[in-house]
Amino acid sequence: MAAGALHAGADIFSNPWLLYKGIPFSASLMLILGLHESGHYITSRLWGVRASLPYFIPVPPPLFLLGTMGAVIRVRSPIPNRKALVDIGASGPLVGFVAAIVVTAIGLRGSEMVPAPTERPEGEFLLGSSLIFSLLARMVLGEVPDGYDILLSPMAFAGWIGLFVTALNLLPIGQLDGGHVVYALFGKRHSVIARTAILLLIPLGFLWIGWLVLAFVLILFIGMRHPPPYDLYTPLDGGRRMIGYLALTVFLLCFTPAPFRVT
């Protein structure tokens, strides 16, 4: 909530009672992240895979502007087959994607177009735009005239973050959600796809340094490998393949090559 209040321009250090201004951002972001992880949890239980309930990782706003590093569940038993792998891997991002679209659309109705400054002040925080966010902004606000910016409401910013986090989770690397989906679809070719994805993050680092940091973190803490399910050889049915390719399409819609820029 503190992060949301700071985004809303409230000085919570001098006036702690202004903390309530963070509710729209914080509640919206927690809803998206919570539904994402709940999708994993419910699907895991349906497949008989033991998993923890979702829990959030708080981070004080001075250290991380969002106030959280996201939400996670712990899978405590092996995944039985490729069908379960694609179901569990895709369920969270797809549910979170729908939630993020709804939150973004509602939040954009409270956003406004403002004249862009002729000279950007030093330290101004600018957001990039994914394909799906650009489409939603055009549908809700119309065409943005030249020389204007969109000033996002706290709820719209939470939706933007939700779409961005969805793309991060769907990177086809290691045991990220996208890694689960790619392993279910392509089996042992997953390792080639994962290494290619890591290599592609390196030139993207020229657009946003965070991609280089992310590549380092993924290599160091998550790795490229994905453990096989108990049954690797039973093929996916057509419906599961459609779910897998739908999840990869969502990744492309949500991916933002240059998500953050500071003038």
N, C-alpha and C positions, 0 to 999 in steps of 0.2 A: 504493500500500500504506500510505503514511503516513496518508492520509485515513481509510482503513478502521481503522487502529489507534487514531486519535483518536476515531472514532465508538464504538469498543469501550471507551473510557475509559482507554486506556493513555497514560501520560506518556512519550512517545518522546523528548522532549527531555532528560529526566533519565535515562531508561533506554532507550537506543536498541535494545537487544536485544528489547524488547517489540514491535518492528515486525512480527513474525510474526502478531500478533493481527489485523492488517489483511487477512490473506489471504482469509478468507471473503467479506468485503464487496468487496474489490478484484477478486478472481478472478471473482466472480459478475457484477459490473458490466461488467468487460471482456469477459466471455463474451457478454452481451447486446448490447453495443455492437459487438463484433467480428462477431457473427453478422448483425446488422443491415446493416453495411457490406458484409459478404461476400455477402449476398443481392443488393445492388446490383451488386457486382463481377462475380459469376458471371452474372447476367442480362445485364449489359452485354456481356460476352464472347460469350455465346450469340447476341446480336444483332449481333455484329461491331463494337460500339462500343468504342473504346479507352478504358481506365480504369486508374487506378493501383490498387495494392493498398491495403487500409485502413491508415490510420495514426492513432494516438491523439494528442490534444493535451493534454499534461500541464500542470497548474497547481498550484503549491504550495498545500497545504491552508490556510495562513493567508490566502491570497487568495481561495480558493474551496473551500467545505467538501467538495466531491466529489473534489477532487484531479485532475479532468480536465474539459475542456470537450467531451468526446465524441470520436468517431472520424469520419473523413471519407475519401472517395475523390475523386479528381479525374477527371472525364469529359473526355477529350481529343479527342473527335471528335463531330460532330453526331449527333443521334438521328434515325433514318431516317423514322419514321412514328408515328402515334398508338398503334398496337399496342405498339411498342417502348417508347413513352413510359409507357404504363400499366404494362407489365411491369417496367420499370426503376424507376419511381417507387414501385410498390406492394410490390415484392419485399422490400426492406429492412425497412419497417415490419411487414409480415406475419410475416417470419421473426423479427424482434426481439420482436414481440408474443408469439409462441408461447414463445420463450426466456424472456421476462419472466414469463409465467404459470407456467412450470415452476419457475423460481427463486423466485418469490413463494410458491407453494404449499409448496415444500420449506422455505423460510425461515419461513413461518408456523407450521410444526410445531415449530420451536424458539423461537417467541415465546410470550409469556405475558400473561394478563390480570392487571392490578395495580390496587388501589384508587386512584382518582383523588384527588389532594390536595384538601382543602376550599378552600384558597386556592392558586392557582398561583403558584409563586415567580417573581420577575422574571427575564426572560431565558430562560424555558423555551421549547424549540423544539417546535412542534406541527405535525403533518402533516394535510392534508386527505385526502379519500378519493374516488377515482373510482368509477364504477359497478362496473367489473370488480374493483377491489381490495376493495370492500365485499362483493361476492359471494364472492370467494375466502376472505376472512376469515370469513364466516359458514359456508362449507362446511367449513373446516379447524378453526376454533375454536368455532363455534357462536355463538349470540346473545350479544352483550356486555351484561352486566347494567348497569342504571343505576348510575352512580357508579364505573365501572371504565374503564380505558384499556387499550389493547393496547401492550405494550412490545415493539417489533419487534426481532428478532434482526438482526445485521448482514446476513445473507443476505436476509431479508425486506425490509430497507431498500433493498438493492441492487435487488430486484425492483420495489419501489415507484418508485424512480428510473427504472428501465427502462420502466415503463408511462408515466411522466410524459414522458420523452424521446420515446417513441413518439408521444404526442399532439402534442408540440411540432413534430416533424418532419412531421406530417400536417396542420398548419395550411395552408389552401388559399391560400397566398401565394407570389408570385414563383416561384423555382426550388427551394423546399422540396419534399420528397416529395409532400406534399399538393397543392402547386402543379402538379407534373407530372401527378398523377392528375386533378385538376380540368380542366387544359388538355386532356388526352386525352379526357375525357368531354364537355366543354362548349365546347371550342374558344375562340374569341375572347371568349366571355362570361366567361372566366377573370378578366379585368381587373375586371369589376364585382364578382365574388365575392370577389376579393382585397381590394378597397377596402372592401367590406362587413365582411370579417373584421377588418381593421385598425380600423375604426370600433367594432366590438364589443369590441375589446380595451380601449378607453378606459374604458367604465363598469366593466369587470372590474378596472381598476386600483384601484377603491375596495375590492376584496376582497384584492388583492395588488398592491403597487406594481410588482412585477416585470413585470406585463403592460404597463404604460406604458413601462418601459425596453425591453422586447422590441419593442413597436410602433415605438419610435424607432430601434432597431437595424435592424429589418427594412426600414423606409423608407429609412434612410441607406445601408445596406451591401448589401441584397439587392434592394430595389425591388419594385414591383408587377408589372412586366412579365415575360412569359415568351416566349422566342424560339420560333417555330414549328418543328416538325420539317420535314425535307425535303418529306415528303408529308403535307399537312394534310388532304387531302380524302377519302382512302380511309377509310370508316367503320369503327368498331370492330365486331367480332363480338360475339355475345351473351355468350360466355365472358369476354372482356376487360371488358365492361361489368359483369359480376358481380364480377370481381376489383376493379374500381374502386370500386364501391359497397360491397364488403366492406371495403376500406381506409378509406372514409369512416365506416363503422359502427364500425370499430376506433377511429377518432379519437374518436367520441362516447363509447365505452366507457372510454377511457383519460383523457379530459379531466377535469381537476380545477379548478373555478373558483377556489377559494382553496387553493392547494397548500401554502403555508407560512404559519405564524403564530408570532410571538414575543410572549410575554406581557410 
